[in-house]
């Protein structure tokens, strides 16, 4: 679900960059980038349960 929300957030950033001001687009981009990094770090620290 969080990946769909990130995709929607990136779409909002693209629309803001196309139609809105530069400042709004950069602020939204920064927020989306922070959310993406937080999501990555959340999933990168999960322990993989592998059995060979």
C-alpha positions in Angstrom: 0.0 0.0 0.0 2.8 2.4 0.8 4.3 1.9 -2.7 1.0 2.9 -4.2 1.0 6.0 -2.0 4.6 6.8 -3.1 3.6 6.4 -6.8 0.6 8.8 -6.2 2.9 11.3 -4.4 5.4 11.2 -7.4 2.5 11.8 -9.7 1.4 14.8 -7.6 5.0 16.1 -7.7 5.0 15.8 -11.5 1.7 17.7 -11.8 3.0 20.4 -9.4 6.2 20.8 -11.4 4.2 21.1 -14.7 1.5 23.4 -13.5 2.6 24.9 -10.1 5.4 27.0 -8.9 9.0 25.8 -8.6 9.0 26.2 -4.8 5.9 24.0 -4.4 7.4 21.3 -6.7 10.7 21.3 -4.8 9.0 21.1 -1.4 6.8 18.2 -2.6 9.8 16.5 -4.2 11.7 16.7 -0.9 8.8 15.3 1.1 8.4 12.4 -1.5 12.2 11.7 -1.4 12.2 11.6 2.4 9.2 9.2 2.3 10.9 7.0 -0.3 14.1 6.8 1.7 12.2 6.0 4.9 10.3 3.2 3.1 13.5 1.8 1.7 15.2 1.8 5.1 12.1 0.2 6.7 12.2 -2.7 4.2 16.0 -2.9 3.9 16.4 -3.7 7.6 13.9 -6.6 7.5 15.5 -10.0 8.2 15.2 -12.4 5.4 14.1 -15.9 6.4 15.9 -18.0 3.9 16.4 -21.8 4.2 18.6 -23.6 1.7 
